[in-house]
Amino acid sequence: MNRRTFLKIASIGSVAVAAGCSTKAEDNLFTMVQATEDMVTGKEAWYASTCRECPAGCGVLAKNREGRIIKLEGNGLHPVNRGTLCMRGQAALQGLYNPDRLWMPQLKTEGRWQEIPFDKAEALIRQKARAAANRGTGRISMITETVGQTQLDLFATVLQHFDTAPPVVFEPLAYEALKFAHRQLFGSPGLPVLHMDRADVLVGFGADFLETWLSPVEYARKFKAMHLLSNGRKGVFVQISPFQSLTGANADRWIGCRPGTEAAVIMGLVRMVTGNENGRQVNRNLRDALAEATDAYSPEVVARISGVSVDDQAIVGRQLLAAKRPLVLGTGTGNAGGHAVAAELAALFLNLALDPELSLFDFNNRHRVEIADRRSTVVNTFDAMDKKSVELVLLNNVNPVFSIPGGSRIAKTLSDRKRFVVAFTNFMDETAANADLIVPVQVALETWDAYESNSATMATLQPTMGKITQAPALGDLLLNLLPPDQRPAADYQSLVTRTVLAGQGSQTATTWLKTIQKGGRFGNDGATGGGPKANLRAAATLKTYLATLPEPTAGEVLMAPPSIRFFDGRGANRPWLIEIPDTLSQIAWQTTALIHPERMATDGIKDGDIVVLKTDAGEFEVPVYAYAGVFPGTVVVPAGQGHTEFGRWAGGQGANPLAALNPSVDADTGAPSFATPLASLAKTGRTVPLAITSGSRVALGRKIAPTVAIEQIGHKDGHGKPGLTMDTFPLTPPTPEGYDPKRDLYPPHDHDGYRWAMIVDMDRCIGCTACVAACYAENNLGIVGEERIIEGREMAWLQIQRYHNPADMARLTFLPMMCQHCDNAPCEAVCPVYAPHHSKEGLNNQIYNRCIGTRFCAQNCPYKVRRFNWFDWERPEPLQMQLNPNVTVRSKGVMEKCSFCIQRIKVAHNTAKNEKRAIRDGEVIPACAQTCPTGALTFGSLMDKTSRVSHLIKDPRAYQVMGYVNTKPAVIYLKKVTQTV
C-alpha cells in the first residue's frame, strides 16, 4: 500500500515513515510547480500532532493548504481535549510564523551577535562538550522544559556520555506544594488526573482549572459536565480565594478570603466534617490524627484569620456534608509557598475525610508536568555552577531570567565568561540574550516526537508542513553529539518510531502509520485504580505549616497569578493573545493592577491611573483597574508581560510583577511564592487611557445577558407574555413562524433549503475566549495594536462580553457576541450600494467589492458588531503564510463582520452536491464552535426540524439579545442558569 492510497482510505492527512510533508525545503511555499504526492491544490490535508504551548499536551489537527499550515483544530480522538482547543493552542501558529523567529544560529562575538551556519554551531557545541568532559565530571549542565520521555531519555544519554548528570526540568508552574502534599500523605509526589465530571459538589481554593492549572481544556470539559443543568439540577461549585479569577467567576458562589489563609478555612471545614455531631461516618484513625490540628479552628477563629464569615463557612460545610461525590481543590499556583503547602495538604485530608476511597482521583493516570523539578532545584543548579566549575550550559526552551524572581542573578551567572551557554530556542528572549550561542530548532509543528500528555496517553508529533527554515530537530542535533556507534538510533525519527511502537502487538509500518494518523497511542482514561494508603503521620507536617499562616493584621499583598492568555509569559509574543482582551477586565495589550473599588475610592485612584507598586524585592509602575473580585488589601497583577526582549510584540509591553516577588523558596518543598507583602502603593499623578473594549460593566437594564434561577426553569412564561415591551416581546425566530402581521410590516424571507442559525448556551460559556482566537485564525482578522483599540477600532468579529450583576458585582455573566444575522437586518436597509446582502440561506453577507465605506451599516447595527478597516493591517513576513486562502483579506475602507464561516458552508455544499444529498446536521461547524472546550456554541439550519438548533430553540431559556427591536436575530441565546448557594 503506497502512501497516497493509504491517505485516501484514511481520509486524513498523515506522514509516512520515511518523510515529512516534504523531505527538502521549498524556496517558495505559495506556488509549487511540483507538489508533494499527498497534496491536492485547493484541498486541505490534515496532520495529527500535539500542542506544546503548555505541558498539558492536547492533540491537534493541522490544516495544510498548498504546503503551509493555516489552522489548528483539536484532535477529536485525543482523550485530553477531545477535539477542542484553548486560545493558546490556536495561537501556536504565530510561534511557527512569527517574524521575530530566529532563522539561523547566532554566536556572540565581542558582545555582538553573528550569524553562523548550523553545521558550525553543531561542531562548536560538540567541541565545547568534549573539552568540558575532558576536564572532569559534571562540567556540563542542562535545563529543559517539560518534554516527552523519549527526548528526556535522549538528553540523559547524551549527558551521560559527557560524564554529566541528567537534565533539570524547569517549569515556572511546577506545582511543588501540591506534589509535596501528595508525597507526605500518599508517599509519591504525583499529580493524578481528577474525575471532576463525576463530582456533584466542587469546592476550590484558588486552583484556576479553567485557565492554566494542570490541563485547562480537559478540566473545562469535565467542569461543565458536572455543572450543567440535568433533570432540574446541576452540580455546585464554590470558590474561596483572595482573587476571583476566571475560574472563580464561573462559580455559583465566590467567597473572598485573606491571602495565605486558605488553609485555615479548609481546616475549619475539616473540623465540621470530622465532628461527631454531623452524622457523617469518618474513619476513626483519621479523626484522631486530625483532632489536635482542627481543635484550634472554630468558625469564629477561622473568620478572624481569613475574613470568611461564620455563615459562609456553614454554607460551604453543609454543601460538602450533603454531597454524594464531593471534590476539594487546593490553591493552584498564585499563592505563597509555605501557605500553599498547608492549604494543599489540608485539602487532601478533607477529600480523604469526605471520600475515603478517593474515587475521583486517578492515581494510575497522572499529568506529565509532575516530572518538573522543584524551583529550589532549578535555582540551586544555577547557583552551583561556579562551585561545580560548570563550563557548558545547555538551555532548552526555558526563560528563567524572566520567569524566576531575582532573574538578574541567573543572568549574571549565564553571562560569566568562564562558561559557554547554548540556548536552544527560536526567539531572543531574556535568557537567550545572556547566552553565547543561540541555536534555533524545529518547533512542535515541524518535528517528529512523542509526548506523554498523561500516564495513559502517548501523543505523537509529526512534521505538518515543509521546512520554512533550515533548523534541525533538537533530537537529531543531540544525536549527532554522540559517536556514530553509540547513538541509540540513526536519527531522531527512528528513535521516536521505536518508542511509539514499543509495547504494541504489531510493530509494522501500517501500525506506525495508523498511530501517527490517530495522533498517538491512547489508553483508557476513565478507569481508576485503588488509591494509595494514606500516611496519617502527615497530620504533624500539616500542623507545622499551619503555624506559619499570616496574622489578620498583616498588610497589603501583591499577587502575580499566571495568565490565561500568556500562561507564564511564553505566549506574550503572540499578537492574537495580546489583541484579545482579558475576559474579566476587557483590557487588551496592557498589564493592569486589579484593586478593590473601596481601596481605590479611599486613595482617590481611578481606572487608568498609574501607580507604583513597591515590595522588598523591587518596584514597578502599572495602570490600575477597579475589580470587585479581589479581597480588600490584595493587589493582583497577572503575570506574563513586561518582557525586555522576546520580539516586537512582547518587548517593552506591559509590566512583569514576577520581578517584584520574593526570590526565596520554601525550605521543605522548594516551592516559590507568587504572593508577597506590598510595601507601598503610591500614585504617580499620571494616567493612561486603557485599551478597553467594553462600554459598560453592567447591562443597564437592557435584555442583553439575562439569567434564570434554577427554580424557574420550565415555567410557561419563560419567553414572557406576548407584547411589544422589552420584557414582554416574544421570541421571534428568523423563520416564517417568527413573523406576525400585527407586529411586522414586511413579509418573511423565502429561504432556499437552509436557514442557518446559531444557539449560544450561556450556561456553558466560561469566557475562555478560545472561540475568539479561532475566529482570528480562520477569518484572517487584522491586528490593530494598542492605540487603535483605545480609539475603539478593534477588528474582532466575535467578542466575549462580560456583564456584572449590579446587585453583586462579584457575579458575572459571559456573552459571546457576533453578527446576529438578523432576518430584519437594519444594516441591509441603509447601505446605498447593497453591500450587506441577505442570502437565500438567511446569512447576512458582506460583499466586500461593493462596500464604499459609508459605515451607515455600523451606525444602524444595534449590536455594534461590524468592523471597519481604517488601515491596511500589517502582517510582517512570514506571518502572512498563516492566512486562510478561502477567506478574502480585506483592505482599507471596507466593512467586515462575522460570516458564520461561510467558507465552511460552501465546502459542505460542494461535498453534499457531489454526493447528491443535502447538508447533514452538524456537518458545518464554524471555527468558534469547533474549538469551544465546553460546547457552548451549536450551529445548524432551522429549516431542518430535526436539527439540534431546531430542538434547542424550543428551550424555555431561549431568548434573543435585544429582541424587542424586532431584528429577528439568527443567534439565539440560552439564559445562564443560576443557583443560590
KOLKOLVEX-575774 format. One line per 5 residues: number of its first residue (from 1); their letters; for each residue x, y, z of C-alpha. Coordinates in steps of 0.2 Angstrom, whole numbers, always signed. Layout:
NUM> a> X Y Z  ...
***
This chain:
1> mnrrt> +0 +0 +0  +8 +17 -5  +6 +32 +5  -7 +40 -7  -18 +25 -6
6> flkia> -17 +25 +12  -22 +43 +14  -37 +40 +3  -43 +26 +14  -39 +35 +30
11> sigsv> -47 +52 +24  -35 +61 +34  -18 +68 +31  -3 +59 +38  +15 +57 +36
16> avaag> +24 +41 +30  +39 +33 +39  +52 +40 +29  +47 +58 +26  +38 +73 +32
21> cstka> +27 +83 +21  +42 +86 +11  +60 +80 +13  +68 +96 +6  +65 +114 +10
26> ednlf> +55 +124 -3  +60 +141 -9  +43 +146 -11  +28 +138 -2  +15 +148 -11
31> tmvqa> +16 +141 -28  +24 +124 -31  +27 +118 -48  +30 +100 -42  +19 +97 -26
36> tedmv> +21 +83 -14  +12 +67 -18  -1 +69 -5  -6 +87 -9  -21 +92 -20
41> tgkea> -21 +110 -24  -36 +119 -17  -39 +104 -5  -33 +104 +13  -23 +89 +21
46> wyast> -24 +86 +39  -10 +81 +50  -12 +75 +68  +1 +82 +81  +2 +88 +98
51> crecp> +1 +106 +105  +16 +111 +116  +11 +128 +121  +9 +121 +139  +13 +105 +147
56> agcgv> -5 +98 +146  -1 +91 +128  -18 +92 +119  -20 +84 +102  -21 +95 +87
61> laknr> -25 +93 +69  -15 +104 +57  -24 +110 +42  -11 +111 +27  -15 +120 +11
66> egrii> -3 +121 -3  +12 +116 +9  +8 +128 +23  -2 +126 +39  -16 +139 +40
71> klegn> -26 +132 +55  -26 +121 +70  -41 +111 +77  -42 +100 +92  -40 +81 +88
76> glhpv> -56 +73 +92  -48 +56 +96  -36 +63 +109  -43 +59 +126  -37 +75 +134
81> nrgtl> -45 +88 +124  -57 +78 +113  -57 +89 +98  -57 +106 +106  -43 +119 +109
86> cmrgq> -39 +134 +120  -34 +151 +114  -15 +147 +117  -16 +132 +106  -25 +142 +92
91> aalqg> -10 +154 +93  +3 +141 +91  +3 +145 +73  +10 +163 +77  +25 +154 +85
96> lynpd> +28 +145 +69  +26 +160 +58  +32 +173 +70  +43 +187 +61  +54 +188 +76
101> rlwmp> +58 +170 +75  +77 +166 +73  +81 +158 +56  +100 +154 +59  +111 +151 +74
106> qlkte> +118 +167 +82  +135 +167 +90  +140 +181 +102  +157 +188 +97  +164 +203 +107
111> grwqe> +146 +207 +113  +139 +207 +96  +128 +193 +88  +135 +185 +72  +125 +173 +61
116> ipfdk> +133 +156 +58  +128 +140 +49  +120 +126 +58  +134 +114 +55  +147 +126 +63
121> aeali> +135 +128 +78  +134 +109 +80  +153 +107 +78  +155 +121 +91  +144 +113 +104
126> rqkar> +152 +96 +101  +169 +104 +104  +164 +113 +120  +156 +97 +127  +172 +87 +124
131> aaanr> +183 +100 +131  +172 +101 +147  +171 +82 +149  +190 +80 +147  +192 +92 +162
136> gtgri> +181 +82 +174  +164 +75 +178  +149 +87 +180  +156 +101 +169  +140 +102 +159
141> smite> +123 +107 +165  +107 +106 +155  +90 +114 +160  +75 +109 +149  +56 +112 +148
146> tvgqt> +44 +98 +151  +47 +86 +137  +42 +68 +132  +51 +53 +139  +59 +49 +123
151> qldlf> +68 +66 +122  +71 +66 +141  +80 +49 +139  +90 +55 +125  +95 +71 +135
156> atvlq> +101 +59 +149  +110 +48 +137  +120 +62 +129  +124 +70 +146  +130 +53 +152
161> hfdta> +142 +51 +138  +150 +68 +143  +150 +62 +162  +136 +73 +167  +120 +71 +177
166> ppvvf> +103 +71 +168  +95 +87 +164  +85 +98 +176  +67 +100 +171  +61 +118 +174
171> eplay> +43 +124 +173  +38 +141 +181  +22 +132 +186  +28 +116 +194  +15 +113 +207
176> ealkf> +28 +110 +221  +16 +112 +235  +3 +100 +228  +17 +87 +224  +24 +89 +242
181> ahrql> +7 +86 +249  +4 +70 +239  +21 +64 +244  +18 +67 +263  +1 +59 +263
186> fgspg> +2 +46 +249  +21 +43 +248  +23 +49 +230  +24 +67 +223  +12 +64 +209
191> lpvlh> -2 +74 +200  -16 +62 +197  -29 +66 +185  -46 +71 +193  -63 +64 +188
196> mdrad> -71 +81 +191  -85 +77 +179  -91 +64 +192  -92 +76 +206  -108 +84 +212
201> vlvgf> -101 +97 +224  -84 +106 +219  -75 +117 +231  -60 +126 +226  -47 +137 +235
206> gadfl> -39 +146 +220  -35 +132 +208  -38 +140 +191  -43 +124 +182  -51 +134 +168
211> etwls> -36 +144 +164  -19 +137 +167  -20 +124 +181  -13 +107 +175  -24 +103 +160
216> pveya> -37 +118 +157  -46 +111 +142  -48 +94 +149  -55 +101 +166  -66 +114 +157
221> rkfka> -75 +100 +148  -76 +90 +165  -82 +105 +174  -96 +108 +163  -101 +90 +163
226> mhlls> -104 +91 +182  -111 +109 +182  -124 +108 +168  -142 +108 +171  -149 +90 +171
231> ngrkg> -166 +84 +177  -169 +101 +185  -152 +100 +195  -134 +105 +192  -118 +102 +202
236> vfvqi> -112 +115 +214  -96 +125 +213  -90 +136 +227  -73 +145 +225  -64 +153 +241
241> spfqs> -49 +163 +236  -41 +180 +238  -44 +184 +219  -59 +180 +208  -50 +173 +193
246> ltgan> -60 +167 +178  -62 +150 +186  -70 +159 +202  -81 +170 +190  -89 +153 +185
251> adrwi> -93 +148 +202  -110 +148 +209  -103 +157 +224  -86 +166 +226  -81 +170 +243
256> gcrpg> -66 +181 +246  -53 +177 +259  -37 +185 +265  -21 +179 +255  -12 +165 +263
261> teaav> -26 +160 +274  -35 +147 +263  -28 +133 +274  -37 +140 +289  -54 +139 +280
266> imglv> -51 +121 +275  -46 +116 +292  -62 +124 +298  -71 +113 +286  -61 +98 +291
271> rmvtg> -67 +101 +309  -85 +102 +303  -84 +86 +293  -75 +76 +306  -86 +82 +320
276> nengr> -96 +68 +328  -112 +79 +328  -113 +80 +309  -119 +62 +307  -105 +58 +293
281> qvnrn> -95 +42 +295  -77 +47 +296  -63 +35 +299  -58 +35 +317  -40 +35 +315
286> lrdal> -41 +50 +303  -52 +59 +315  -40 +56 +329  -25 +61 +318  -33 +77 +314
291> aeatd> -41 +81 +331  -27 +91 +338  -24 +101 +322  -43 +105 +320  -47 +110 +338
296> ayspe> -40 +127 +335  -50 +131 +320  -68 +135 +327  -79 +145 +315  -75 +161 +325
301> vvari> -56 +159 +324  -57 +155 +305  -67 +171 +302  -55 +181 +312  -40 +174 +302
306> sgvsv> -47 +173 +285  -61 +186 +284  -73 +172 +278  -89 +174 +289  -96 +161 +300
311> ddqai> -111 +160 +289  -101 +157 +274  -92 +143 +282  -108 +135 +287  -115 +136 +269
316> vgrql> -99 +128 +262  -99 +115 +276  -117 +110 +273  -114 +108 +254  -100 +96 +257
321> laakr> -109 +86 +270  -124 +84 +259  -114 +79 +244  -113 +61 +237  -97 +64 +227
326> plvlg> -88 +80 +234  -71 +86 +227  -60 +99 +235  -46 +108 +226  -32 +117 +233
331> tgtgn> -24 +134 +229  -17 +132 +212  -1 +142 +208  -5 +160 +213  +0 +159 +231
336> aggha> +14 +159 +244  +24 +144 +245  +23 +138 +263  +5 +144 +265  +0 +134 +249
341> vaael> +8 +119 +256  -4 +120 +271  -19 +123 +260  -14 +108 +248  -11 +96 +262
346> aalfl> -27 +101 +272  -37 +100 +255  -31 +82 +253  -36 +77 +271  -53 +85 +268
351> nlald> -55 +74 +252  -50 +59 +262  -62 +63 +276  -76 +66 +263  -72 +51 +252
356> pelsl> -61 +38 +260  -59 +29 +243  -54 +45 +234  -64 +39 +220  -62 +55 +210
361> fdfnn> -43 +53 +210  -35 +43 +196  -18 +39 +204  -14 +27 +189  -16 +42 +177
366> rhrve> -5 +57 +181  -1 +73 +172  +16 +74 +163  +21 +91 +172  +24 +81 +188
371> iadrr> +41 +77 +181  +46 +96 +183  +59 +98 +196  +56 +109 +211  +60 +128 +210
376> stvvn> +74 +126 +223  +82 +113 +212  +82 +124 +197  +89 +139 +207  +102 +129 +215
381> tfdam> +108 +122 +198  +112 +140 +193  +119 +145 +210  +131 +130 +210  +138 +132 +193
386> dkksv> +153 +142 +200  +156 +129 +213  +155 +114 +201  +165 +123 +188  +152 +121 +175
391> elvll> +159 +126 +158  +145 +122 +146  +126 +126 +150  +113 +119 +138  +96 +128 +139
396> nnvnp> +81 +120 +130  +66 +132 +128  +67 +140 +145  +67 +158 +151  +72 +158 +169
401> vfsip> +79 +176 +168  +61 +182 +165  +50 +169 +175  +60 +167 +191  +60 +182 +203
406> ggsri> +78 +188 +205  +82 +183 +187  +96 +195 +187  +106 +184 +197  +104 +170 +184
411> aktls> +108 +182 +170  +124 +186 +179  +128 +168 +181  +125 +164 +162  +135 +179 +156
416> drkrf> +150 +174 +166  +164 +172 +153  +170 +156 +162  +156 +146 +154  +149 +144 +137
421> vvaft> +130 +145 +136  +119 +137 +122  +101 +141 +121  +90 +130 +110  +76 +142 +107
426> nfmde> +68 +151 +92  +67 +168 +100  +79 +181 +108  +71 +181 +125  +79 +187 +141
431> taana> +88 +171 +144  +94 +169 +126  +101 +187 +127  +113 +181 +140  +119 +165 +130
436> dlivp> +134 +164 +120  +126 +153 +106  +108 +153 +101  +103 +138 +90  +85 +138 +83
441> vqval> +77 +121 +82  +61 +115 +74  +45 +119 +83  +32 +106 +88  +23 +108 +72
446> etwda> +39 +104 +62  +47 +89 +71  +45 +71 +75  +42 +67 +93  +32 +58 +106
451> yesns> +24 +66 +122  +15 +58 +136  +1 +70 +140  -3 +59 +155  +1 +42 +160
456> atmat> -12 +34 +149  -8 +44 +134  +7 +44 +122  +3 +58 +109  +14 +59 +94
461> lqptm> +21 +74 +84  +25 +75 +66  +30 +87 +53  +14 +96 +47  +22 +106 +33
466> gkitq> +38 +108 +23  +53 +117 +31  +52 +136 +31  +69 +137 +40  +85 +125 +40
471> apalg> +83 +122 +59  +86 +104 +64  +76 +94 +76  +83 +95 +93  +84 +76 +94
476> dllln> +94 +75 +78  +106 +88 +84  +109 +80 +101  +111 +63 +92  +125 +70 +82
481> llppd> +134 +74 +98  +137 +56 +101  +149 +45 +91  +140 +35 +77  +142 +18 +86
486> qrpaa> +135 +25 +102  +119 +33 +95  +103 +24 +101  +96 +27 +83  +102 +33 +66
491> dyqsl> +90 +48 +68  +78 +55 +80  +63 +50 +69  +68 +32 +70  +70 +33 +89
496> vtrtv> +53 +40 +90  +46 +27 +79  +54 +13 +90  +47 +21 +106  +29 +23 +100
501> lagqg> +28 +5 +93  +36 -2 +109  +23 -12 +118  +11 -13 +103  +6 -30 +97
506> sqtat> +11 -27 +79  +26 -16 +76  +24 -14 +57  +24 +1 +46  +5 +0 +45
511> twlkt> +4 +1 +64  +15 +16 +64  +5 +25 +51  -11 +22 +60  -4 +28 +76
516> iqkgg> +3 +44 +68  -14 +46 +59  -23 +45 +75  -11 +56 +84  -4 +44 +97
521> rfgnd> -7 +29 +107  -22 +31 +119  -26 +21 +134  -42 +21 +145  -43 +37 +154
526> gatgg> -59 +33 +163  -53 +19 +174  -47 +22 +191  -37 +10 +202  -37 +10 +221
531> gpkan> -30 +25 +229  -13 +23 +239  -14 +20 +258  -14 +37 +267  +0 +41 +279
536> lraaa> -9 +49 +293  +8 +55 +301  +7 +69 +288  -5 +77 +300  +10 +83 +310
541> tlkty> +18 +91 +295  +1 +100 +292  +1 +106 +309  +19 +113 +307  +14 +123 +291
546> latlp> -2 +129 +299  +8 +138 +312  +15 +149 +298  -2 +157 +292  -2 +176 +292
551> eptag> -10 +186 +306  -26 +196 +302  -16 +212 +304  -4 +208 +290  -3 +222 +277
556> evlma> -7 +223 +259  -2 +208 +247  +4 +208 +229  -2 +193 +220  +5 +188 +202
561> ppsir> -6 +173 +196  -2 +166 +179  -12 +172 +164  -25 +163 +153  -18 +172 +138
566> ffdgr> +1 +172 +141  +2 +157 +153  +19 +160 +162  +25 +173 +149  +29 +161 +135
571> ganrp> +14 +167 +125  +17 +186 +126  +24 +187 +108  +9 +180 +100  -1 +195 +93
576> wliei> -18 +186 +94  -16 +183 +113  -11 +201 +116  -25 +208 +105  -39 +198 +113
581> pdtls> -44 +207 +129  -43 +199 +146  -61 +192 +149  -63 +200 +167  -56 +217 +163
586> qiawq> -60 +218 +145  -42 +226 +143  -31 +221 +129  -12 +224 +126  -9 +232 +144
591> ttali> -5 +225 +161  -16 +232 +174  -16 +230 +193  -33 +224 +199  -38 +233 +215
596> hperm> -54 +233 +225  -65 +248 +222  -66 +253 +240  -47 +254 +241  -46 +265 +226
601> atdgi> -60 +276 +232  -51 +279 +248  -35 +285 +240  -44 +294 +226  -37 +282 +212
606> kdgdi> -47 +280 +196  -46 +267 +182  -31 +271 +171  -21 +280 +185  -3 +274 +185
611> vvlkt> +3 +268 +202  +20 +262 +209  +19 +245 +217  +34 +243 +229  +40 +227 +238
616> dagef> +56 +222 +247  +62 +214 +230  +58 +229 +218  +46 +240 +211  +36 +244 +195
621> evpvy> +23 +255 +188  +7 +249 +181  -11 +257 +177  -25 +251 +189  -42 +244 +186
626> ayagv> -56 +243 +199  -62 +225 +201  -73 +219 +215  -67 +201 +214  -52 +204 +225
631> fpgtv> -51 +203 +244  -48 +220 +251  -30 +223 +254  -25 +212 +239  -17 +219 +223
636> vvpag> -17 +207 +209  -6 +209 +193  -7 +195 +181  +10 +188 +175  +16 +186 +158
641> qghte> +20 +203 +151  +34 +215 +154  +47 +207 +144  +63 +217 +140  +67 +205 +125
646> fgrwa> +56 +192 +116  +52 +202 +100  +42 +217 +94  +25 +212 +102  +32 +207 +119
651> ggqga> +47 +218 +122  +43 +233 +132  +24 +229 +133  +16 +229 +150  +24 +225 +167
656> nplaa> +32 +210 +175  +26 +208 +193  +37 +192 +195  +52 +203 +196  +45 +211 +212
661> lnpsv> +41 +194 +221  +52 +187 +235  +65 +176 +226  +66 +164 +241  +58 +147 +241
666> dadtg> +51 +136 +254  +64 +126 +263  +54 +109 +263  +45 +110 +247  +56 +121 +236
671> apsfa> +41 +130 +231  +42 +148 +225  +29 +161 +231  +18 +170 +219  +12 +182 +233
676> tplas> +22 +194 +243  +19 +208 +255  +17 +225 +247  +27 +239 +255  +18 +253 +247
681> laktg> +6 +258 +233  +8 +276 +228  +1 +287 +214  +12 +294 +201  +0 +308 +196
686> rtvpl> +0 +301 +178  -15 +292 +169  -16 +282 +153  -31 +278 +143  -35 +259 +145
691> aitsg> -36 +248 +129  -53 +243 +135  -67 +235 +123  -82 +236 +135  -93 +251 +135
696> srval> -101 +246 +152  -98 +234 +166  -117 +231 +168  -131 +229 +155  -140 +244 +161
701> grkia> -157 +236 +162  -157 +230 +144  -161 +212 +139  -143 +208 +134  -137 +195 +147
706> ptvai> -152 +189 +157  -151 +174 +169  -164 +162 +176  -164 +155 +193  -164 +136 +193
711> eqigh> -181 +136 +202  -189 +145 +187  -184 +133 +174  -198 +126 +164  -211 +139 +169
716> kdghg> -224 +143 +155  -219 +161 +155  -201 +158 +150  -202 +169 +135  -214 +182 +143
721> kpglt> -232 +186 +138  -233 +192 +120  -232 +211 +119  -221 +225 +112  -211 +230 +128
726> mdtfp> -194 +224 +132  -200 +212 +145  -215 +205 +135  -208 +204 +117  -209 +186 +112
731> ltppt> -195 +175 +104  -196 +179 +86  -186 +166 +76  -179 +171 +59  -192 +160 +50
736> pegyd> -210 +162 +44  -215 +157 +62  -207 +172 +69  -217 +184 +59  -234 +192 +64
741> pkrdl> -244 +204 +53  -249 +213 +69  -231 +216 +73  -222 +216 +56  -223 +227 +41
746> ypphd> -214 +216 +29  -217 +198 +24  -204 +184 +29  -189 +180 +18  -190 +165 +7
751> hdgyr> -175 +154 +11  -169 +140 +0  -166 +124 +9  -157 +131 +24  -159 +145 +37
756> wamiv> -143 +145 +46  -143 +149 +64  -133 +148 +80  -138 +143 +98  -126 +150 +111
761> dmdrc> -129 +142 +128  -124 +155 +141  -124 +141 +155  -110 +133 +145  -99 +148 +141
766> igcta> -85 +150 +153  -77 +166 +145  -61 +157 +140  -60 +166 +123  -54 +151 +113
771> cvaac> -68 +155 +101  -61 +172 +98  -44 +166 +94  -51 +153 +82  -60 +167 +73
776> yaenn> -44 +177 +71  -36 +162 +64  -50 +156 +52  -55 +173 +45  -39 +182 +43
781> lgivg> -43 +196 +56  -31 +211 +57  -20 +215 +72  -23 +234 +75  -12 +237 +91
786> eerii> -15 +246 +107  -18 +263 +100  -31 +258 +88  -40 +248 +102  -40 +264 +113
791> egrem> -48 +273 +98  -62 +259 +98  -56 +252 +81  -54 +234 +86  -57 +221 +72
796> awlqi> -63 +206 +82  -78 +198 +74  -83 +189 +90  -81 +196 +107  -84 +188 +124
801> qryhn> -93 +202 +133  -94 +201 +152  -108 +209 +162  -108 +211 +181  -124 +209 +192
806> padma> -127 +226 +199  -133 +219 +215  -117 +209 +217  -103 +214 +206  -94 +198 +210
811> rltfl> -107 +189 +200  -103 +189 +181  -111 +183 +165  -101 +180 +149  -109 +184 +132
816> pmmcq> -102 +178 +116  -107 +192 +104  -105 +191 +85  -115 +197 +70  -133 +191 +73
821> hcdna> -138 +188 +55  -154 +196 +58  -169 +192 +47  -174 +210 +48  -156 +216 +47
826> pceav> -155 +235 +50  -138 +236 +41  -146 +230 +25  -158 +244 +23  -147 +258 +24
831> cpvya> -132 +254 +13  -133 +264 -3  -124 +250 -13  -132 +235 -5  -115 +228 +2
836> phhsk> -124 +220 +16  -134 +206 +7  -147 +194 +14  -143 +177 +6  -156 +164 +1
841> eglnn> -150 +154 +16  -153 +168 +28  -135 +174 +30  -131 +192 +32  -117 +193 +19
846> qiynr> -105 +207 +17  -100 +209 -1  -83 +217 +0  -81 +223 -18  -97 +233 -16
851> cigtr> -93 +242 +0  -88 +260 -2  -85 +263 +17  -100 +274 +21  -101 +265 +38
856> fcaqn> -120 +268 +38  -122 +249 +42  -112 +250 +58  -121 +265 +64  -138 +256 +61
861> cpykv> -132 +240 +69  -139 +239 +87  -127 +225 +92  -111 +235 +86  -103 +220 +79
866> rrfnw> -97 +227 +62  -79 +232 +60  -72 +245 +48  -54 +244 +41  -47 +261 +44
871> fdwer> -30 +254 +38  -22 +240 +28  -16 +230 +43  +2 +224 +43  +7 +206 +43
876> peplq> +26 +206 +44  +34 +191 +34  +31 +176 +36  +16 +179 +46  +6 +181 +30
881> mqlnp> +9 +162 +27  -5 +158 +40  -18 +167 +30  -33 +156 +25  -34 +156 +6
886> nvtvr> -53 +153 +7  -56 +170 +15  -53 +187 +7  -40 +198 +15  -50 +214 +17
891> skgvm> -42 +231 +13  -43 +249 +19  -60 +256 +18  -70 +240 +19  -83 +235 +32
896> ekcsf> -82 +217 +38  -90 +206 +52  -94 +188 +56  -100 +177 +41  -104 +161 +51
901> ciqri> -88 +155 +42  -97 +155 +25  -81 +147 +18  -85 +131 +28  -103 +131 +22
906> kvahn> -98 +132 +4  -86 +117 +7  -101 +107 +14  -112 +112 -1  -99 +106 -13
911> takne> -97 +89 -4  -116 +87 -2  -118 +91 -21  -105 +79 -26  -114 +65 -16
916> krair> -131 +71 -22  -138 +74 -4  -142 +88 +7  -130 +95 +20  -132 +85 +36
921> dgevi> -135 +92 +53  -118 +95 +61  -108 +94 +45  -105 +113 +46  -95 +118 +61
926> pacaq> -89 +136 +62  -72 +139 +69  -79 +146 +86  -90 +131 +88  -76 +119 +83
931> tcptg> -64 +125 +97  -76 +128 +111  -70 +117 +126  -87 +117 +134  -98 +115 +118
936> altfg> -107 +132 +121  -110 +135 +103  -121 +125 +91  -124 +128 +73  -136 +122 +60
941> slmdk> -152 +125 +50  -168 +130 +57  -177 +123 +41  -171 +106 +47  -184 +102 +60
946> tsrvs> -174 +88 +67  -158 +98 +69  -150 +102 +86  -153 +121 +83  -172 +117 +80
951> hlikd> -173 +107 +96  -163 +120 +106  -173 +135 +101  -188 +127 +110  -179 +128 +126
956> prayq> -188 +138 +139  -172 +148 +142  -171 +154 +124  -170 +172 +120  -163 +185 +108
961> vmgyv> -152 +199 +113  -162 +215 +112  -175 +205 +103  -188 +219 +106  -180 +229 +92
966> ntkpa> -188 +216 +81  -172 +212 +71  -176 +193 +72  -158 +188 +76  -152 +171 +70
971> viylk> -141 +169 +85  -152 +163 +99  -145 +163 +117  -150 +151 +131  -150 +160 +148
976> kvtqt> -137 +156 +161  -144 +146 +175  -140 +152 +192  -142 +144 +209  -141 +151 +226
981> v> -128 +143 +237
***
